[in-house]
Amino acid sequence: DPHEWSLSRFEMGRYLGNGKFGHVYLARERESKFIVALKVISKRQLNLCQLTGSLTREVEILSHLRHPNIIGFYGFFQTQKRVYLMLEWAPLGDLYGLMKKQTNRRFSEEMASKIIYQITMAIGYMHQMNVIHRDLKPENILCFHNEIFKIADFGWSVHTPSNRRKTLCGTLDYLCPEMINYQFHDNRVDVWTIGVLAYELVVGRPPFESNNEQDTKKKIMNLMFQFPNWCSKDFLNFVKGILQHDCNKRPSIIQILNHPWITK
Ligand SMILES: CC[C@@H](NC(=O)c1cc2[nH]nc(NC(=O)c3ccc(N4CCN(C)CC4)cc3)c2s1)c1ccccc1
């Protein structure tokens, strides 16, 4: 581009919302009139929480990922105090807001299945690029016209070494299962979240929801969740297949995409 990106090249629009370490605004590039979502992150807050690394990783990851169900990233610029990410504009807001507007504040199984299909395609692409998202939830999925949905906010994503498991210590041979669960992230964490997301979109609340963290953790560790009686057999089978403690028993991305609840 003829000259550097800077804030002066944009007309700032309305405030759209906020996330962990920043806010997002609508903005229009003056010459081209191109609309973007400008994500503004304060460096001070990042430094305070030693999270500059996660922003660098987010920019690094976003600039390498290109997929129809991952939010577009056009570049970034910074001032003394802030970093600005130029992101694709999603006109219908996030999936959490859209879900709350549905009848009974939840989606039909048919609609939820379409959403899960698109998100799973994006996750599968990310895993091929050795990236795990780690923070999949309705608030981090943005909505477009024609029932298109895209993953946003890679603030907690990391690169995984391809197929090798990252542990903090020693070889896997001597680690007991619960230690393993807490000692490394591999891309099956995203598979688990696809199951949680599917449940929330269809039922209207997450499977292990409780009013305090301990109870939620207890429900997760003991796999305590039920389905309302109106859920289909395929749906029960889909979610139960994914929400398994032993990550080796969880389906692969391909198996998820070929499940009857997705393909029918
Ligand atoms: C997903 C969180 C993440 N967000 C992004 O990266 C985001 C990137 C990006 N692109 N377009 C967006 N659109 C909106 O935020 C939006 C919000 C509400 C809207 N409506 C309200 C309801 N109305 C009926 C229709 C219009 C429409 C668009 C967002 S958010 C983030 C993370 C950290 C800091 C800031 C933002």
The ligand as a Gaussian input file, in Angstrom:
#p B3LYP/6-31G(d) Opt

LIG

0 1
 C      -14.907000     -12.004000      19.750000
 C      -14.233000     -10.974000      20.618000
 C      -13.319000     -10.127000      19.799000
 N      -14.107000      -9.462000      18.765000
 C      -13.552000      -9.274000      17.547000
 O      -12.401000      -9.543000      17.280000
 C      -14.494000      -8.750000      16.532000
 C      -14.199000      -8.652000      15.186000
 C      -15.308000      -8.147000      14.462000
 N      -15.648000      -7.899000      13.181000
 N      -16.920000      -7.472000      13.129000
 C      -17.419000      -7.448000      14.385000
 N      -18.735000      -7.091000      14.610000
 C      -19.283000      -6.727000      15.810000
 O      -18.623000      -6.675000      16.830000
 C      -20.741000      -6.448000      15.853000
 C      -21.368000      -6.365000      17.083000
 C      -22.739000      -6.138000      17.132000
 C      -23.500000      -5.999000      15.959000
 N      -24.873000      -5.812000      16.015000
 C      -25.522000      -5.763000      17.307000
 C      -26.913000      -6.354000      17.228000
 N      -27.652000      -5.815000      16.067000
 C      -29.026000      -6.258000      16.046000
 C      -26.957000      -6.171000      14.834000
 C      -25.593000      -5.533000      14.800000
 C      -22.852000      -6.081000      14.735000
 C      -21.471000      -6.298000      14.674000
 C      -16.421000      -7.880000      15.239000
 S      -16.077000      -8.229000      16.876000
 C      -12.578000      -9.137000      20.642000
 C      -11.584000      -9.632000      21.472000
 C      -10.875000      -8.761000      22.261000
 C      -11.136000      -7.403000      22.245000
 C      -12.154000      -6.912000      21.409000
 C      -12.894000      -7.785000      20.612000

